[in-house]
Amino acid sequence: MTAILGGVMAAIFFAGATLASARSTRMLGAVTALGGVMLVGFIAAAPIVLLTAGAELPGSGDIPWLILAGAGNVAGLLFEYFGLRSGKVGLVSAVAAAEGAVAALLAIVFGEVLAPLVGVGVTVVGAGVVLTAFAPDPPGTPVRTRRALLFGALAALAFGSSLYATGRIGSALPLGWALVPARLVGVAAITLPLAAAGRFRVTRSAAPFIVLGGLCEVGGFASFVWGATGGIAVSAALSAQFASVSALAAWLLYGERLSRLQWIGVAIVAIGVATLAFGST
């Protein structure tokens, strides 16, 4: 039950972060929006880290993986934000959800032997991403840009690298450390340089979306980590369904229209992600 509740909560939180970021990036730009989200996330995560990280400190062998986990997550969010600024939420998030397939492929590259079902999941995710990317838009809607989908693919690569790095350090460090890398890297590489250059300006209308995005990012990650204590595969499978939740919510809240083939592509990605996660058990 812990894995199910944690995974469902994570999917809802991550979908909320995606929807909020879609609004804030169109108001402020991708870089400024990310700087704000990282700052809010850093503040929100601090007490959680203090309560759960424990006294154990990372060793020298953990540092490269912590850096990759943080940098990959921040880069993935930046690419996703660039995609959300010009593309549909449902399409960009569906392509970005291929992160699990990327992490699985990296595991194979680094010598892990994975179950055959994982290969099936990777193939299904790939098919869903291709269908989502090349399916025509509904009649009467603006032609979407391939640039947005390209950013979604880059986000998947970055998120997948971060996911693999997090998996490498997960068995060596307390769970509280999982919240540290992205927020620390994001504030150091995005927020502080923007503030130093006098370019970190958040408008009053965009502020609620920045706060919501930052809180949802932390809430999603914390929910996933909590759910993983009851079963990593189930928690991962359910949390990765944020793409489907985002697509449905964007249709209801923002009036985004997807064609039938695009909806089928989003569904195929969701099935592939679930297959991939359950095959990892």
Secondary structure as GFF3:
##gff-version 3
##sequence-region A 1 281
A	DSSP	alpha_helix	2	28	.	.	.	ID=ss1
A	DSSP	alpha_helix	30	52	.	.	.	ID=ss2
A	DSSP	alpha_helix	63	86	.	.	.	ID=ss3
A	DSSP	alpha_helix	89	96	.	.	.	ID=ss4
A	DSSP	alpha_helix	99	109	.	.	.	ID=ss5
A	DSSP	alpha_helix	116	134	.	.	.	ID=ss6
A	DSSP	alpha_helix	146	170	.	.	.	ID=ss7
A	DSSP	three_ten_helix	175	179	.	.	.	ID=ss8
A	DSSP	alpha_helix	180	186	.	.	.	ID=ss9
A	DSSP	pi_helix	187	191	.	.	.	ID=ss10
A	DSSP	alpha_helix	192	196	.	.	.	ID=ss11
A	DSSP	alpha_helix	207	228	.	.	.	ID=ss12
A	DSSP	alpha_helix	232	239	.	.	.	ID=ss13
A	DSSP	alpha_helix	242	253	.	.	.	ID=ss14
A	DSSP	alpha_helix	260	279	.	.	.	ID=ss15
###
